Amino acid sequence: MKFALKIKQTLLKQIKLIKMKKTIILTISLFCLVLNIKAQKIKGSDTVLPLSQEAAENYKKK
């Protein structure tokens, strides 16, 4: 009888661990999804354009 009770307790602990792991994975996945949605996409040509225009204007002035 004690052996069956011990097995039952072990199984319950394993089930709790599995649920906890699923919850953690789901939470991390949702967090990553939110970060991805809020992330601003930057194109390389957009960030370099003002710098290159200013350099071209300075070159023309010389």
C-alpha positions in Angstrom: 0.0 0.0 0.0 2.8 2.4 0.9 4.5 1.6 -2.4 1.4 2.5 -4.4 1.0 5.7 -2.5 4.6 6.6 -3.2 4.2 5.9 -6.9 1.0 8.1 -6.9 2.9 11.0 -5.2 5.7 10.7 -7.7 3.4 10.7 -10.6 1.6 13.8 -9.2 4.9 15.6 -8.9 5.8 14.7 -12.4 2.5 16.0 -13.7 3.0 19.3 -11.8 6.5 19.6 -13.3 5.1 19.0 -16.8 2.4 21.6 -16.3 5.0 24.1 -14.9 7.3 23.5 -17.9 4.4 24.1 -20.3 3.4 27.3 -18.5 7.0 28.6 -18.6 7.4 27.7 -22.3 4.1 29.4 -23.1 5.0 32.5 -21.1 8.4 32.8 -22.8 6.8 32.3 -26.2 4.2 35.0 -25.7 6.9 37.3 -24.4 9.0 36.8 -27.5 6.0 37.3 -29.7 5.2 40.6 -28.0 8.8 41.7 -28.4 8.7 40.8 -32.0 5.5 42.8 -32.6 6.8 45.8 -30.8 10.2 45.7 -32.5 10.8 48.5 -35.0 12.2 47.4 -38.3 15.0 49.6 -39.6 16.2 49.5 -43.1 19.8 50.2 -43.8 19.2 52.6 -46.6 16.8 54.7 -44.4 19.4 55.2 -41.7 22.3 56.0 -44.1 20.3 58.4 -46.3 20.5 61.5 -44.1 24.2 61.0 -43.5 25.0 60.6 -47.2 22.8 63.6 -48.1 24.7 65.8 -45.7 28.1 64.5 -46.9 27.0 65.2 -50.5 25.9 68.8 -49.6 29.2 69.4 -47.8 31.1 68.1 -50.8 29.2 70.4 -53.2 29.9 73.4 -51.1 33.7 72.9 -51.5 
